[in-house]
Amino acid sequence: MKLNNSTKVLLFLIPLLVGVYLISPHRVHAAGDCPPPNQDFTDTCQEDDPPQPDPEGSDGTTKTVTTGLSSDGRNDPVTALFLSVFPGNWGQVYQIDWQILQNDNPSPGIEFCVNNTSAWGDGFCNTVQTYEGSPGDDTGSPSIVTGGIDSLDYTYYSHLVVRLKVHQTFFNENDVQVKWTMHRREFTSLDSSSLLTPSIATGVSPQFSWTTTGTVPSRQMFMEGPNGIGGFWDDSDGMPEDTESWSLPIALNTPGTYIFSLRVAGPARMGGEDFRTWDTIVTVQSSGGSPPGAFSLTNLSCFNWPNPEVEVNSSQSSGAVTYTLERRQGSGSWAVVASNLTYAELDQYADSVSKNQTYEYHIIASNPSGSTTSSNTLSISATQANCGGPPPVAPTASISANPNPVDNNTASTVSWSSTNASSCTVAQTGWTGTSGSQSTGNLTAASTYTVNCTGAGGSASDSVTVDVNSAPPPPTAPTCTSATPDEDSVYTTAPTRRTYANGVVNATNVWFPTFTDAQGGAGAVWYPGAILSGNEWYVDIPVSGNLPASHVNVHVYMTNANFSNQWCDSANFNVTVPPAGPTVWIKANGQPTSITISNNTAADITWGSANVTSCSVSPGGWTGTSGSNSTGNLTATTTYTVNCDNGAATASVTVNVNAPSGMTCTSATPDSDSISTAQSTRRTFANGVSGNTGMVYFPAWTDTGGQDDLIWYEGNILSGNQWYYDIPMSAHPGTGGVNVHVYLWNGSAGFVWCDSANFTVTASASLVFGITYTALTLNEPTGVSVSNIPCQTITTTWSYSNNGVENGFYVYRSIDGATWGSPISGLLGTGVRSYQDTPPQTNVRYYYRVSAHRGVVIDPLEAYSGSANAMNVACVANLSSSSKALIRVNGAAYSGTTVIKDGDTLTYQITIVNDGPANATVNYICDNASGNLTDIRNLSVSGSGSASSGISQNNAACLAGGNSGLRFNVSGIKNIANNWLVTFDATFTASASSGSQEIVTNCGVVYYTDSEARSKIACAPTIIVNKNKGQVPSFREVAP
């Protein structure tokens, strides 16, 4: 072997092994122990450690080690040997690179040898740099060993020996450092061997191709043909080393079968030679022959689930050289699966296919004279069952609906799912998919949905029925029986006229469009109605300041959720001018001013009027343009007001009642201290009773009965200050002590103890005798009258002439005046002439009568009066007569002909009227004005109301009630007298629209409480402003 020093390259085959180092007697160092190459070696290494190998290259085919040497402070040369022994499984070295990392002056010597003895000088040696020569000009750059070794030398070498030699100078400790990189090679495989022309005609050369991995120094091709024909070729004949195609250098002229064997040799990892071989057949056809003979497919088989492969079997075609296998799916085109197959290769060929697909196969046999297709085709499905897989799992199916049931003409959502299914269909719908969700659309009858699923393991189904609730009944239109006004006429001075819609059914709103004959229907104001009670609706139509003297048309329309503006009836009335100067007066006990009476006594109220048609007095409920009535016994100060023609004239008088003083009595005594069982009663007395006593009670019970037979008896006035009661012994039978206590009572002080009047009952001997007598007449009570003042009570008063026969009175109550039950009172004293009842229900009419009761059991035991009736009025306020009107424009009185212009100041007035019977606590007013009313200001209120907090914008309480948010902070106690007048100003601001007319509206909602929270809407009449013209209402009636 020759070494080429000038190129600094060596190529040889040497096994590389992981480093084991021989330490020289001189100081050596490893690259990791000395200063890095970019530093001067002024400090010599003191460690005698061998160099360490660098990591294996990233491709697994290289190893690196670094060697270095420093002078030891002498001028004598220093030499060091480095030995690297490599493991025998790493491969053959064919190239060594070196890189001089440190190279001082004078030039160090760098030499190496490769051998199997580990001795310097054996084997193949090379000098990289001569000692004491010039420094290497390739310092820092790698040098590659090439050439100089026989490529067929497969000797195994195990050692790399490196010798370094340095010499110190006066100026510098000399240093050298060299990095060595060893490359390996190994012949490992012969791949992708193929015959490009397996069947050729005579006079043609076959073509071959292959791929090798690793250096291949030797390639040989052997041929054995018919009639003893043979041949041999190697790399000298241009055979490729790696991936290429190669044509046989000669043409084959003799028909028949030729066997070719390819042999490729290369280095083995452990030394020596390694080789691979490949055999193939070439058929040479004679020219002018026949195409292949007929043949057929005999079988298709599938295996290797879940990666299925199909194997095709057929009969052999005579004269065929090669076979082509083709397949298709459905009616698609045939696709080549494999070609140029021998019959043996075809018989062993396995075609990889997709799971659960069906394939059809045929075969084409070929030779140089033509081709023949198989006489038949075969199909196979690559299913789990056909391809050797485990038995498929049976599918499952599930279907549901939500909601279920559904309301009539609404939809449900049907959802389905499955497992182990390849397809699903929902019957009746066409829905598909192994899972899904669909809307049924609106249903009017029950519907059943069935999902049918199939899979490799069979089929499954499931059903769900969506039920439909019964359809709701068709909507019902609202109806009513009639519409009527409270009266057929009303004065222009009256605040309102109430109209009614009677017998209303199925209505959620009732509207009362109102217009005069002159206005016509288009000028109608649509007033919303309210429920009065049961099926009766009403509205209070503003009259004063709103309607002129005219015929007023009131139509009634009803609406509900399904019907709008259903006609009911009309409730027309006339508005007339009242006669001039209506007057009214009222007096108490003949006095026009307030009077004062004692507690629990009565006063007489008289009244009269002129130029009026009707009057009523409240409280009391008395009616007539004149009259006189007793107040009944009063225990609290009361003001009586007469109201004529709905407020055209009113007058009031107050009856002041002195507060009661303390009640007293001197003693209580029985008629005697004992009584026999033969006697039916025992009279007991309360003596010296004070005049402010309203009632004396005599509770009585026996010692033997405890208080189980306790009865409270209401006493009677005997004369003056003496009260009494005859205790009935039948209510307290037996003998022994009878306890009778006496209590005084009035409405202010309640119960006050007086004294006790006990007595004893003893047994008596029997005595029978006869007697004849004539009974005195029991008089009937007369002059029965009732009063529903104060509210939620009814007081019955009567007259009676005492003749000593009676021992008291009972009061009865009825709801029809014909059916009477037990008395509602206890036995009242003979001097009592009134009784106050609290009936169980309000707004119900009750009938009352009084009976005089005889003290002894002689017919008649009772003498009854005639009856009187009254409505039990609820203790609520009634603000229905309240109204709102535009009263001034720029300070001048407003009328229907007043011209309203842009920028004018409009003054509105809300009149708050309480018709009682209870007081109303006014909390605030929410005002709702049209957008052309701006700068609302100057709020004031007359009467006992207060407006000290003024006007609030964007108020939450008003906004929550659906109003505009403008709040008038008006508050106070509104009694049933002295109307409040709430006034405020606003500026009319015409809109920028080009229209000639604008509508001005203003409504207020009064929020108040009595026994509960309530509200009252008061709207000013709608004004149509003809810009710079007067109001000309001439429209037809139009529903809102």
KOLLOGU-965578 format. One record per residue (C-alpha): residue in three letters; x, y, z. Coordinates in pm, whole numbers, plus 50000, padded with zeros to 5 digits. Example, Ala and Ser with C-alpha at 12.3 -4.5 7.8 and 13.67 -1.06 7.14 Angstrom:
2
ALA512304955050780
SER513674989450714
END
This chain:
1040
MET500005000050000
LYS501225034749913
LEU500655066250117
ASN500205100049956
ASN501665126950191
SER501245156249961
THR497455153749972
LYS497265146850343
VAL494645120450258
LEU494605083350340
LEU491955058150223
PHE492045023750372
LEU489774998550537
ILE490134997250913
PRO487654986651179
LEU486635015651410
LEU486245008551782
VAL485235030352079
GLY488315045952240
VAL490735028052467
TYR493975048552498
LEU497635039052570
ILE499265065452791
SER502785075952674
PRO505635084052918
HIS505455120152809
ARG502985145552927
VAL499835143552723
HIS496455159452757
ALA492945155152642
ALA491165182552454
GLY488775187552740
ASP491615192252992
CYS493815218252814
PRO493025254252725
PRO490665257652428
PRO492265260952083
ASN491785298552066
GLN494095304152367
ASP497865303552382
PHE499385272352545
THR501515292452789
ASP500395270853078
THR501275235053010
CYS498845207953101
GLN499665189953422
GLU497225161053374
ASP498445127853227
ASP494955117953112
PRO494365102452771
PRO492225120852515
GLN488485113352514
PRO486435105852203
ASP483845130352085
PRO480255117852048
GLU479365095951754
GLY478255115151446
SER474565122051395
ASP474405097551103
GLY476035069451307
THR478905065951061
THR481635088051219
LYS483735089651537
THR486035117951651
VAL488885120451904
THR491145150051983
THR494845146452079
GLY497145173452214
LEU500695177952352
SER502605206652529
SER506345210652595
ASP507475205252952
GLY509695236352987
ARG512825220852824
ASN514385228252491
ASP514595191052420
PRO511945175852195
VAL508965159652367
THR507255130152197
ALA503935113452290
LEU502085083452147
PHE498305080052146
LEU496625046352090
SER492925042052006
VAL491385007252008
PHE487875004451863
PRO485174978051932
GLY484794952751660
ASN481094958251588
TRP481334993351458
GLY482354987751094
GLN485254992350851
VAL487105025450829
TYR487565038150477
GLN488425074850552
ILE490275095250819
ASP489995133550844
TRP492195154951060
GLN491925191151178
ILE494945209151335
LEU493475229351620
GLN496775242451772
ASN500065245851577
ASP502885266951739
ASN506425275151621
PRO508615256751572
SER506345233151381
PRO505295201951583
GLY505465168151421
ILE502145150051348
GLU502115113551231
PHE499755083451252
CYS499635046251172
VAL496805020851145
ASN497494984451233
ASN496554954851446
THR499704955051670
SER499354988951849
ALA503104994351774
TRP504345025951616
GLY505585020351263
ASP503474989451185
GLY500744988950925
PHE499915018950712
CYS501535051550835
ASN501325087650720
THR503035120750815
VAL500625149750847
GLN503295175850938
THR507095173150961
TYR508755180951297
GLU510735213851298
GLY509225221550957
SER507065251150873
PRO503705253051040
GLY500945236050846
ASP499175259650613
ASP495875241850677
THR495675249751049
GLY492045249751148
SER490875232750825
PRO490125195350781
SER492215173450550
ILE490665142450396
VAL492565109550329
THR491975095949980
GLY493495069249752
GLY496425045949812
ILE494515014349917
ASP493074985649727
SER489234987449741
LEU489074949549760
ASP491274947950071
TYR488744937450340
THR491374933050620
TYR490094940150975
TYR492234966351158
SER491794974651527
HIS494295002651623
LEU494925038951542
VAL498375050951670
VAL499105088451669
ARG502595103551736
LEU503035140151830
LYS506445157351879
VAL507035193152009
HIS510105215352091
GLN510005246352318
THR511585279252207
PHE512855308352405
PHE509645327152342
ASN506985301052377
GLU506025267652522
ASN505265248252207
ASP501795232452177
VAL499945210751927
GLN496325198551915
VAL494725177051640
LYS491135165151592
TRP490755131051415
THR487495119851245
MET487105082951135
HIS484395073450875
ARG483055038350837
ARG481455019150550
GLU479484986650527
PHE477554968650254
THR474134961950410
SER471414955550148
LEU470434949349789
ASP466984964649736
SER464374971549468
SER465724945649232
SER463474944248927
LEU463414932348567
LEU462144960548347
THR461524938348044
PRO460524903748168
SER459224893847826
ILE460974904647509
ALA461004895947143
THR464004880146978
GLY466854903946905
VAL466144926047213
SER468304931747524
PRO466534928747865
GLN466864957248120
PHE467534954148495
SER467644978748793
TRP468614976649164
THR469584997749464
THR472394990149712
THR473155004850054
GLY476855009650135
THR479925009849913
VAL479774981349659
PRO483204974249500
SER482104942549312
ARG479024935249088
GLN478574903948873
MET475684891448647
PHE475404854548542
MET473104842048261
GLU471884806948181
GLY469744803047867
PRO468234775947643
ASN470394752047446
GLY473384757447681
ILE473574795147616
GLY475404813047905
GLY477184845447994
PHE479034865848261
TRP479344903648318
ASP480834925048602
ASP481454961548691
SER483944964248413
ASP480954961248176
GLY479354993048311
MET477164977348576
PRO475985005148812
GLU477185007149174
ASP473975021249320
THR470505030249190
GLU470535027948813
SER469175006548530
TRP471424984248321
SER470864967847984
LEU472434934847894
PRO475304943047653
ILE474044917047404
ALA470744909347231
LEU468974876347293
ASN468134859946960
THR467114825247071
PRO463524821747198
GLY463094805647536
THR463564811447911
TYR466704828048045
ILE467704827848414
PHE469774857848533
SER471584859048872
LEU472934892349012
ARG475724890249274
VAL476804922049459
ALA479784921649705
GLY481064947349957
PRO482824951850291
ALA481444933950596
ARG481264951250930
MET483564926551105
GLY486044925050817
GLY486124905050503
GLU483534904350226
ASP479724904150234
PHE477484897949928
ARG473824896549811
THR472264877649517
TRP469024880949315
ASP467564857649048
THR465014865848777
ILE463634850848455
VAL463424866748108
THR461264850847839
VAL462214856247477
GLN459294852247236
SER459624841646883
SER458084866046635
GLY454824857546448
GLY453244836346731
SER449664835746868
PRO448234855847160
PRO447824837747494
GLY445124811347519
ALA441814814247699
PHE441714811348075
SER439424820448369
LEU439384832548729
THR438734804048968
ASN438624820149315
LEU438944852349518
SER439874850949885
CYS440284878050148
PHE442444876950462
ASN444514897950709
TRP441634917650872
PRO441664946550970
ASN444074954250684
PRO442384932650423
GLU444194917650124
VAL442664899149828
GLU444334869149661
VAL443294859949304
ASN443444824649164
SER443044815648795
SER443794789148542
GLN446984793448339
SER446854808347989
SER448814788847732
GLY451484809547566
ALA451224837747820
VAL454474854947915
THR453144880148168
TYR449914887148349
THR448244919948446
LEU445764921148738
GLU443004947848723
ARG440084956648951
ARG437204981148971
GLN434384992249204
GLY430844992849078
SER430615004648717
GLY433885023748735
SER436865019748507
TRP439304990948538
ALA442505000448723
VAL445824981948702
VAL446754965649033
ALA449954948048918
SER451594941148581
ASN454384920548427
LEU453674892148665
THR454674856548599
TYR451994830648656
ALA453774820548982
GLU453894856749097
LEU450234861549005
ASP449294830949205
GLN451034845149513
TYR450034881749466
ALA448034898049748
ASP446134930849672
SER445694955149964
VAL442134969249966
SER439904991250186
LYS437604977250451
ASN433934971350379
GLN434284978550004
THR433294955449716
TYR435754948949431
GLU435514931449092
TYR438634915448937
HIS439794902448595
ILE443224892748451
ILE444924900648117
ALA447474875347985
SER450094889047741
ASN452874877947507
PRO454624895747218
SER451794885446986
GLY448984900747188
SER446884897647502
THR443854878447623
THR441424888547901
SER440054862648141
SER436734848348036
ASN435044858948356
THR435194883648646
LEU434804876749019
SER433654900249298
ILE434384900549671
SER433394922849962
ALA436224931150201
THR434114927250512
GLN435154916450855
ALA433394883050806
ASN434964876450463
CYS438484887050559
GLY439124865650865
GLY438094891051132
PRO436164882851446
PRO432354880651413
PRO430914916151383
VAL428974930751677
ALA425234934451630
PRO424174970951585
THR421894989751826
ALA419455017951751
SER417795043751974
ILE415335071751892
SER413625097852112
ALA411615130052083
ASN411685161752290
PRO409305176452387
ASN406805148152399
PRO403885153552399
VAL403615186752212
ASP400875212352197
ASN398675211851890
ASN400305226551578
THR403785228251735
ALA406955208651662
SER409135183451844
THR412775173951778
VAL413445137351693
SER416975125051776
TRP418475090951699
SER421785073251753
SER423305039051691
THR426295017151761
ASN428064992751525
ALA425875004651237
SER427025015050890
SER423755031950789
CYS420425042750939
THR417165055350790
VAL414185070650972
ALA411025057250812
GLN408335081150686
THR410865109650664
GLY413875101150450
TRP416265112150724
THR419545092550712
GLY422765089250909
THR423985067451192
SER422975095751425
GLY421125128451382
SER418455152451495
GLN415545166951295
SER412435187951358
THR409095171151298
GLY407485203251180
ASN404185214051334
LEU402025184051427
THR398255181851462
ALA398065144151525
ALA400225117751691
SER403075105451468
THR405365075151501
TYR409005076351389
THR411035044351337
VAL414805043151285
ASN416155012551098
CYS419935006351118
THR422124980350949
GLY425724970051005
ALA428094941350958
GLY426494924151256
GLY422894926351136
SER420114951951180
ALA418294970251461
SER415344994051492
ASP413595015851747
SER410435037151744
VAL409015067251922
THR405515081751903
VAL405085119251943
ASP401725125652103
VAL399835157952037
ASN397755174952306
SER394185182852220
ALA393735214252017
PRO392495243752218
PRO388925254652154
PRO388515281751891
PRO388825316852026
THR385645333052147
ALA384765368452054
PRO383885392352335
THR380185400152382
CYS378025423052593
THR374325427552655
SER373995465452650
ALA375625499152708
THR373925526352916
PRO374765560553057
ASP374325567353426
GLU371605592253323
ASP370415604452984
SER371495640453045
VAL374095659853236
TYR374895696253289
THR377965711953131
THR379135720253482
ALA379255683653589
PRO382825669553607
THR381925635753450
ARG379175613653316
ARG379555576653393
THR378615551753123
TYR378435513853152
ALA379015483052937
ASN376785455753080
GLY377085417953061
VAL380605418752918
VAL382105384052852
ASN385545373952717
ALA386865409452695
THR390275420852814
ASN389685457352723
VAL386595478352673
TRP386845511752492
PHE384345540552503
PRO385005563152198
THR383155595652269
PHE382305624252030
THR379675651051978
ASP377435652851672
ALA379405683051557
GLN382765665551591
GLY381865633751408
GLY383525600051462
ALA387025611451358
GLY387075634751657
ALA386305606751898
VAL388355603152213
TRP388825566452298
TYR388495562452674
PRO389675529452825
GLY387125513153052
ALA387565496953394
ILE385815467753563
LEU383195479253813
SER382135444953935
GLY381485411153777
ASN380705416153407
GLU380105453653431
TRP382635478753289
TYR382465516453314
VAL384185548853230
ASP383765583953369
ILE383705606553064
PRO384985641753140
VAL382215667353086
SER383085700853242
GLY385565719253021
ASN385555690252775
LEU382085686452624
PRO379895715452508
ALA376115715052535
SER375315689652268
HIS374265654352194
VAL377165631652292
ASN377695598152123
VAL379395570852330
HIS380125538552145
VAL381415507652315
TYR383985483852161
MET385575452952315
THR388875435352249
ASN390665403852359
ALA393775384952246
ASN392065372151929
PHE389495398651847
SER389765436151826
ASN387155463551830
GLN384045441851860
TRP380935463851861
CYS378815462952176
ASP376255491252192
SER375965528852227
ALA375325548552549
ASN374495583452425
PHE373485612452644
ASN372825649752623
VAL374905677252774
THR372795707452868
VAL373455740853027
PRO372255740753389
PRO369715766953500
ALA371275798153639
GLY372245800654002
PRO371915766354158
THR371935769954539
VAL371915745554828
TRP372005747555210
ILE372355722755495
LYS371735726555871
ALA372325705956186
ASN369645709556458
GLY368465740656265
GLN371915756756270
PRO373755764955940
THR377065763956120
SER378785736556320
ILE377075724056639
THR378325703456934
ILE376415674157089
SER377045649457368
ASN378685615957297
ASN376345588457175
THR373485612557099
ALA371905622156765
ALA371395653756561
ASP368855662656289
ILE370215671555946
THR367995692455713
TRP368835705755366
GLY367225724355076
SER368145737154727
ALA367045757954432
ASN367605754054056
VAL368895718554086
THR367545685053977
SER369095660954228
CYS371025661554555
SER372645636454784
VAL373955639555140
SER377075621155252
PRO377725604255479
GLY374215591955518
GLY373305584155159
TRP370155605455183
THR368845618854852
GLY366405645154735
THR366585682154657
SER365465687455021
GLY364945665855325
SER365555658555691
ASN367175628855863
SER368525619456202
THR372235612156225
GLY371615584556477
ASN373735583956790
LEU377215597656714
THR380435590056896
ALA382765609856667
THR382685644056496
THR381135641256149
THR380845665655855
TYR377725662755636
THR377925675355275
VAL375045679855034
ASN376075676954664
CYS373595687454397
ASP373755680254024
ASN377165663654045
GLY378895692654211
ALA376955721554058
ALA376215732854416
THR377515719454747
ALA377245728855116
SER378525713155439
VAL377845713955812
THR379835697156091
VAL378425679556400
ASN381045679956676
VAL380745652456940
ASN382105657457290
ALA384465630457403
PRO382975607557672
SER384165611058030
GLY384885581358263
MET381985557458337
THR380905550058698
CYS378225532158897
THR377455529959271
SER376505493159315
ALA374995461359168
THR372275441459351
PRO369895412259287
ASP366165416359337
SER366655392759636
ASP369515370959753
SER367685338259679
ILE365215323559435
SER363405290159412
THR363615267059118
ALA359925274659052
GLN360765310058945
SER361775316158581
THR363925348058618
ARG365855368058874
ARG366195405458812
THR369525421758891
PHE370265459158899
ALA373155482858822
ASN372635514159031
GLY373955549558990
VAL375175544058632
SER376805575058478
GLY375175590858173
ASN378145584657941
THR377615546957962
GLY376655531557631
MET375735496857756
VAL375635476958083
TYR376495439958060
PHE375385413158313
PRO377605381858258
ALA376105352958464
TRP377115316858541
THR376485290558814
ASP378895276859070
THR378105241258959
GLY378725248258591
GLY381845268858641
GLN381915292358343
ASP380695265858104
ASP377245282358117
LEU378625318358106
ILE376285341857913
TRP376795379557868
TYR373425397157893
GLU372905432557760
GLY371065453158021
ASN368105476457994
ILE367565511158136
LEU364895509558406
SER364745546558487
GLY367245574458533
ASN370625559858619
GLN369375524758700
TRP369915495458458
TYR368625459658498
TYR368385425158347
ASP366125395358419
ILE368465365158430
PRO366625335158271
MET366965305658508
SER366395280958228
ALA369865290658096
HIS371385283458439
PRO369475252858578
GLY369945235658908
THR370395248459263
GLY373275266359424
GLY375095299359376
VAL374625320759065
ASN377365346858992
VAL376325379158821
HIS379005405658743
VAL378255440058607
TYR380405458758344
LEU379885493258196
TRP380865499857829
ASN381165527857579
GLY383055532157250
SER385855552557403
ALA386585536057735
GLY385615500257652
PHE384615477757950
VAL384685491658308
TRP383975470058619
CYS381015480158836
ASP380085454059097
SER378635418759145
ALA374985408859217
ASN375145372159314
PHE372235351559443
THR371315315559542
VAL368805291159383
THR366935267359619
ALA364505238659552
SER360735246359597
ALA357585225759675
SER355145218359392
LEU352015239759372
VAL349335235559107
PHE346665261359052
GLY344815277558759
ILE344585313958661
THR342885333258386
TYR344345365958257
THR344255388857957
ALA347645396757800
LEU348605432757722
THR349315440957357
LEU352995438857244
ASN353605469957029
GLU355495467956694
PRO358605489456637
THR357975516456374
GLY359935541556164
VAL362745517456083
SER365525533855880
VAL369135524155795
SER372315544055732
ASN375535531555567
ILE377635558855724
PRO380335553555839
CYS381495530555558
GLN381415492855595
THR378785496055871
ILE374995498555859
THR373125514756151
THR369455506156205
THR367225530656399
TRP363585527256501
SER360845542056713
TYR358865524256986
SER356205532257244
ASN356985513157566
ASN354015498957761
GLY355885475958001
VAL355045443957816
GLU358295442557620
ASN361605433557780
GLY363855443457482
PHE364485442857109
TYR366155420156851
VAL367645431556516
TYR367495408756207
ARG369435410255878
SER368535395955532
ILE370095397455185
ASP366755397255000
GLY364155411455244
ALA362225378855241
THR364385353055416
TRP365245360755778
GLY367365339756006
SER368245342956373
PRO368695377856514
ILE372135393156463
SER371975411356797
GLY371505399957151
LEU368435411557339
LEU368715449257339
GLY367425470357626
THR363935484557622
GLY365365519757592
VAL367645511857292
ARG366565527056961
SER369585519956732
TYR371985492156644
GLN375195493456434
ASP376035462356228
THR379235453356041
PRO377985431955750
PRO380265404555614
GLN380595417855257
THR380965452055098
ASN379075465254795
VAL376125442554884
ARG372645455154972
TYR371325443355312
TYR367795444555461
TYR367055450355834
ARG364015447156064
VAL363455449856442
SER361305428956676
ALA359975438157019
HIS360365408557258
ARG357775400057531
GLY359215392857874
VAL356855363757947
VAL355965333757731
ILE352685346457590
ASP351855347957224
PRO352815367657037
LEU356315365557179
GLU357685388756906
ALA356215419156729
TYR358085427356402
SER358665460556228
GLY358805467055856
SER362225465355681
ALA364645490655541
ASN367745484755325
ALA371065500455234
MET374235491955038
ASN377215482555256
VAL379705507155111
ALA383385497655113
CYS385785520855291
VAL387585531854976
ALA388205564954818
ASN386565573454486
LEU388565596654261
SER386595587653947
SER385185623053920
SER388675637853894
SER389445654753563
LYS392065673753365
ALA391605703153132
LEU393465730752943
ILE392235762453115
ARG394445790852988
VAL396595800252687
ASN399095827852759
GLY397115836153075
ALA393785840352897
ALA390905815952936
TYR390935788252680
SER387955778852461
GLY387545756552160
THR388175785851923
THR391405797752088
VAL394295799551841
ILE397405781651968
LYS400755791551816
ASP404325779751843
GLY405825791852174
ASP402475797652352
THR402205789852725
LEU399465764452802
THR398125761553157
TYR396585728153254
GLN394475720753563
ILE393955686853730
THR390865686753954
ILE391145659354216
VAL387705649854350
ASN387115623454620
ASP383545610854631
GLY384445589154929
PRO383455573855149
ALA387095569855264
ASN389905594955255
ALA392625590554991
THR396315595355054
VAL397645611354735
ASN401265600754679
TYR402275616454345
ILE401115622953988
CYS402795610153671
ASP402205633553377
ASN402235621053018
ALA402345649452769
SER402745648052390
GLY406185656652257
ASN405155691652150
LEU404555701852514
THR407925712552656
ASP409355731052958
ILE406675718753202
ARG406905741753506
ASN405125762953772
LEU403505733853956
SER401015744554228
VAL398145728954424
SER395215743854614
GLY393515727654910
SER395315706455171
GLY397685690854918
SER401385698754903
ALA403685703854602
SER406755714854794
SER409095690854610
GLY408135703554264
ILE408675683753943
SER411055653953896
GLN412375642753559
ASN412965606153460
ASN411455593953785
ALA411905556353836
ALA408455551253989
CYS406735568053691
LEU408905549553438
ALA408135516453610
GLY404435523253569
GLY404815527353193
ASN404665565353207
SER406965591753061
GLY408975595953381
LEU407715631653457
ARG406595632053821
PHE404535659054000
ASN405415656254369
VAL401885663654489
SER400875646554815
GLY398535648655113
ILE395265635255259
LYS392365640855019
ASN389075639255210
ILE385605639155056
ALA385265676955061
ASN387225706354914
ASN388495695954571
TRP392215700454495
LEU393215720954193
VAL396655711354058
THR397915735653791
PHE401085737553580
ASP402375754853268
ALA403895740552949
THR405185755752624
PHE403695744752292
THR406595738252052
ALA405495731051697
SER407335702751523
ALA409485708451214
SER407165687050999
SER405495703250704
GLY402035691850814
SER399415718150876
GLN398035701951193
GLU399415688751520
ILE397775668951800
VAL398335679852161
THR397555654452434
ASN398105654652808
CYS397085627853058
GLY397945624753424
VAL397895594253650
VAL397115601454018
TYR398665574854242
TYR396925572354580
THR396145547554858
ASP393145540755082
SER392955504755193
GLU395275495754905
ALA397365512254631
ARG395285526454344
SER395545550754054
LYS393245573553854
ILE393865585053495
ALA392695619953406
CYS393145631953047
ALA392695666252903
PRO390655667152581
THR392775661452270
ILE393545694052091
ILE394195695151715
VAL396255726251641
ASN395845739951289
LYS399045759751290
ASN397955796251333
LYS394295785151307
GLY391645775351559
GLN390635739951646
VAL388345724951379
PRO387455689251481
SER385695673851181
PHE386765637451158
ARG385105603851129
GLU385305578751409
VAL388415556651377
ALA389275527851614
PRO392705530251781
END
